[in-house]
Amino acid sequence: MKTNPISQLSAATALVQLLTEHPDLPALSWRISAHERLAGIVQGSHTRNEDPRPIARAWAAALGTEVVETEFVFEDEPNVECSVETVWRDVRVRIVMSCPVSALAETAVAA
């Protein structure tokens, strides 16, 4: 029985390298799939009503890509999803975070 498929090992190795090379990036919760993919999401001290764009931009800069923002409706409230997708060291990486659009407006007012 194979308990650690090579594809997961590649993704795990890439994650270790990414976190080692960029230790100051905001913490994410990571999931490693069986298909050489890393998925990162924001959890913990970041609440759903905070603007996730600074976190998304920091990760996008480290990965050499851009943040894509997509609006959607959740429970009759407009929301925005910030996603970062790329291939890093031959491993697909996808980072996703979202918040209500109203949280973006609060950030803009505070700035």
C-alpha positions as CSV (number, residue, x, y, z in Angstrom):
1,M,0.0,0.0,0.0
2,K,1.4,3.4,-1.0
3,T,0.8,5.9,1.9
4,N,2.6,8.8,0.3
5,P,2.1,9.1,-3.4
6,I,4.9,10.9,-5.3
7,S,2.5,13.6,-6.5
8,Q,1.8,14.6,-2.9
9,L,5.5,14.5,-2.0
10,S,6.2,17.0,-4.8
11,A,3.5,19.3,-3.6
12,A,4.7,19.0,0.0
13,T,8.3,19.7,-1.0
14,A,7.2,22.7,-2.9
15,L,5.2,24.0,0.1
16,V,8.2,23.6,2.4
17,Q,10.4,25.5,-0.1
18,L,7.8,28.2,-0.5
19,L,7.4,28.7,3.3
20,T,11.2,28.6,3.8
21,E,11.9,31.2,1.1
22,H,9.0,33.5,2.2
23,P,8.7,33.2,6.0
24,D,7.2,36.6,6.5
25,L,4.1,36.0,4.4
26,P,0.7,35.9,6.1
27,A,-0.2,32.4,7.4
28,L,-2.6,30.3,5.4
29,S,-4.1,26.9,6.0
30,W,-2.8,24.5,3.3
31,R,-4.3,21.4,1.7
32,I,-2.2,19.1,-0.5
33,S,-4.2,17.1,-3.0
34,A,-3.3,13.8,-4.6
35,H,-2.8,15.6,-7.9
36,E,0.2,17.8,-7.3
37,R,-1.8,20.7,-6.1
38,L,-1.5,23.1,-3.2
39,A,-4.6,24.9,-1.9
40,G,-4.2,27.8,0.5
41,I,-7.0,29.5,2.4
42,V,-7.1,32.2,5.1
43,Q,-8.3,31.0,8.5
44,G,-7.6,31.8,12.1
45,S,-7.2,35.5,13.2
46,H,-8.4,36.9,9.8
47,T,-12.2,37.3,9.9
48,R,-14.6,37.0,7.0
49,N,-15.4,40.8,7.4
50,E,-11.8,41.9,6.8
51,D,-10.4,42.9,3.4
52,P,-8.3,39.9,2.2
53,R,-6.7,41.9,-0.7
54,P,-3.4,42.7,1.2
55,I,-2.9,39.0,2.0
56,A,-3.7,38.0,-1.5
57,R,-1.3,40.6,-3.0
58,A,1.5,39.5,-0.7
59,W,1.2,35.9,-1.8
60,A,0.8,36.9,-5.5
61,A,4.0,38.9,-5.3
62,A,5.9,36.0,-3.8
63,L,4.6,33.6,-6.5
64,G,5.2,36.0,-9.3
65,T,1.5,36.3,-10.4
66,E,-1.5,38.6,-10.0
67,V,-4.7,38.5,-7.8
68,V,-7.9,37.9,-9.7
69,E,-11.0,39.4,-8.0
70,T,-14.5,38.0,-8.8
71,E,-17.7,39.2,-7.4
72,F,-20.5,36.7,-6.3
73,V,-23.6,36.7,-4.1
74,F,-23.7,34.7,-0.9
75,E,-26.8,34.8,1.3
76,D,-28.2,37.7,-0.7
77,E,-25.1,39.8,0.0
78,P,-22.5,40.8,-2.6
79,N,-19.1,39.3,-2.0
80,V,-15.7,39.4,-3.6
81,E,-13.3,36.4,-4.0
82,C,-9.6,37.1,-4.3
83,S,-7.7,34.2,-5.9
84,V,-4.1,33.6,-6.7
85,E,-3.4,30.8,-9.1
86,T,-0.1,29.7,-10.7
87,V,2.4,26.9,-11.1
88,W,5.3,27.2,-8.7
89,R,8.2,24.7,-8.9
90,D,6.1,22.5,-11.2
91,V,3.2,22.4,-8.6
92,R,-0.2,24.0,-9.2
93,V,-0.9,26.5,-6.4
94,R,-4.4,28.1,-5.7
95,I,-5.0,30.5,-2.9
96,V,-8.6,31.7,-2.3
97,M,-10.1,34.1,0.1
98,S,-13.3,36.1,0.2
99,C,-15.2,38.8,2.0
100,P,-18.4,40.8,1.7
101,V,-18.0,43.8,-0.6
102,S,-18.9,46.0,2.4
103,A,-15.6,45.0,4.0
104,L,-13.8,46.5,1.0
105,A,-15.7,49.8,1.4
106,E,-14.8,49.9,5.1
107,T,-11.1,49.5,4.2
108,A,-11.4,52.3,1.6
109,V,-13.0,54.6,4.1
110,A,-10.3,53.9,6.7
111,A,-7.4,54.5,4.3
